[in-house]
Amino acid sequence: MYSRSLRSPEVICDFGAGNGELCKLLAEHYQNTKLICYEPTPSLLLEARNNLSAVAEVEFCQDIRSVASGTLDVVFCLEVFEHLPPEETADALQIIYDLLKPEGTIVVGVPVEVGVPALYKGIFRMSRRYGVFDTYMKNVALSFLWHPPRNRPISEIAPGFRYHYEHMGFDFRGFKEILSSHFKLHKVSASPFAVLGTWLMPEVYFLAEKANKRMQSDAATPRR
């Protein structure tokens, strides 16, 4: 059922669209689909408007509350959740759940910041800059050992929007559990080469479907 919404969606939302580059790609692939470019940061939304000035069928949105519940077929959320603190993560997932149509689809992409990827990313970051949170030798070592640091610095990307600028400290395994508590998870795929898995690849993508939360809760409860 989830694949149907991806094949012929009426409305797609890029949740946390940044400069709108993904919307540009989606417009080429889904030519008869309405696109909602949601970006809460004013400066980034302005970049998206400029970047997508030649793209039709794009609605720009800074306040996600202006989008009616149950109206989206697909939500793409790429390179967003690694930046959100726990409370903001839970809020965003609930918002997306409410916005999706029944059996709507969510596609999420996040970085792998544990294990081998954390090591080569940490070495690269140290070669570029040193003396900040994601270049400390201790933090790189902890992430390599699958125990990323929990004391992630929190800033604001815009007034009232708390934000982790550094990827280090994000653990896709914990996020997967949270995502699964809101949605029916169908596929997990490492990128760019899925066969090598998350133990080596720098990114991971989740494909999930909106499902009845009671059914999700029942499925997660062990049978006696």
N, C-alpha and C positions, 0 to 999 in steps of 0.2 A: 504493500500500500504506500509506503514512504517513497518508493521510486516514481510513482505516478505524479506526485507533487513536484518532483524534480524535472520530469519530462515535459510537462505542460503547465507550468505555474501561471497564475493570473497576476499575482503580486509577490514580489521579492523585496526583502529589506536587507540592506547592508548595515548591520548594527555596529556602530563605531567605525564609520566609513573612512575616517582620516581624510586624505586628500582626494578621495573618490575614485582612485585608480581601479579598484575592483568593480565598481559600478560601470566603468567604461568597458571592461571585459565582459561583464554580464549583459550589457546592452547589445554587444555583438553576437552573443550566443542566444539570447532570448529576445528576439526582435519584436515580439508582440506582447511583451510582458511589462507591466508597470513596475518601475523600480523606485524604492524609497531609500534615499541616502540619509541615514540618521547619523549625525555627528554633533555631540553636545558642546564641543569646544568651538567657540566662535571663530578663532583664527583658522582652524582646520576646515571648518564648514565653508569659510570664504575661499580657501584653496580648492575645495571640492567644487564649488559653484564655478570657479574659473576653469577648472580642469574639465568639467562636464558641460561647458557652455554650448557645445555643438551636439550634445546628446539629447534626443527627445525622450519623452515618457519617463523623465526623472523628477520625482518630488523630493525637495530638500526639507529636512526636518531637524530642528535643534531640540525640540521638546517631544520626547517619545510618547508623552501622554496625549498628544494630538492625534495619534494613530488609533483607530477604533479597535477594540478587542475582537479577536477571532476573525481577522481579515487577511492575514498573511499566509501564503502557501509555503514559503521558504524563507528562513532567516540565515544569512551568512554572518558569521562573527569570527573574523580572522585577526590574530595578533591583538587581542583585546584582553582576554581573561587573565593573562599573565601579569597584567598591570593593575588588576583590581584587588583591593583588600577583601577579606572574607565576607564582610557584610554587604559590600557592593556586588560581589560575585553572586551571592544568594538573591539579592534584589534584581539583578539583571536577568538571571535565569527565570525568575518568577514572572518578570515583565514579558520576556520572550514567550514563555508558556502561554500567558494570557493573550498575547497578540496572534499566535498561530491559530489557524483553523484546526478543527478536529483532524488528527492524523497528519498535520503539517510537519514539515521537516526542518531540522536545524543542522547546519554544518559549521563545526567549530575547528579552528586551527590554532594550536599553541606550540611553544617551543619545548624541546626536551632539555631540561636543565639539571639532570642527574646522570650519574654513570659516566661512561666514556664521552658523550657529547659535552657534559659539563667540564671535563678536563680539557678537551681541545678548544672549547669556547673560552675557558678561563685563561689558557695560555695565550690565545689570540688577543684577549682584552688586555692582559698584562703587557703585551708587546706594543699596544697602542697607547695605553695610559696606565698609571699605577697610583696606588694610595687611596682608592675609593672602594666602596663596599664589594663590588663584584670582581675586584682584582686582588683582594686579600688572599694570601696563600692558604690560610686556614679555611676560609669560605670555599675556595676552589676544591680543597681536599675533602671537606665535608660533603660537598655536592657530588664529587666523584665517587664517594663511598655510599651514595644514595641516602644521605642524611643532610639535606640542604639546610643552611642557616634559617632560623625563624625570625630573626630580628631585622626584617627587611625595612629599609627606610621608607617612610610614607611622606609624600609631598602632595601638592594639588596641581592638576593640569589646567584647571580653571577654578574660579571661586566656587567652593562647595563641592568640588569633585576630587575626592581623595584618589591617590594614584601612586603606584610603584613604578618608578622610572627604570629601575634595574630588573632584568629578567631573573637574575640569580635569586634563589630562594623559592621560586615557583616549582611545584612538583605536580606533574601531569597526572600521577597516580591518584593523588587526593582529589584533583579536579574531576577525574573520571568518575569517582564515587559520587561526588556532588551532582554531576551531570546526570548520572544514572538514577538519582533520587527524584529527578524532575521529568526525565524523558526515557523512552524505551530505546536503548542503545543498540544499533544495528551493525555498525562497522567501525573498527579502529585501524587506521593505516598510517604507518610511518612514511616520511617523505624526506628526500625525493625518491628513494629506492625502498619500496615497501618490504621487499624480501629481506632486507638487512635489519629490519625491526628497530624498535626504540632504543635498543641497547647501543646502537651505533649512529642512527640518523638524527639530525638536529631538530626535526619537527614531527608532530603527530596530529592527525585529523580524525575527528569524530563525526559520524553520521548518525543522527538519532531522530526519533519520531515522537510527536506529542501523543501521549497515551493517557487514559483515565488514571488519575493519581491513586484511586483506590485499588485499581488493578495492579499498579506499580507496587503499592505497599504490600498487597497480598502476595505478589510474586517474590518480594524480597523477604517475606516472613518464612523462616524454616518450618517445614512440616514435621509434626511429631509422630 
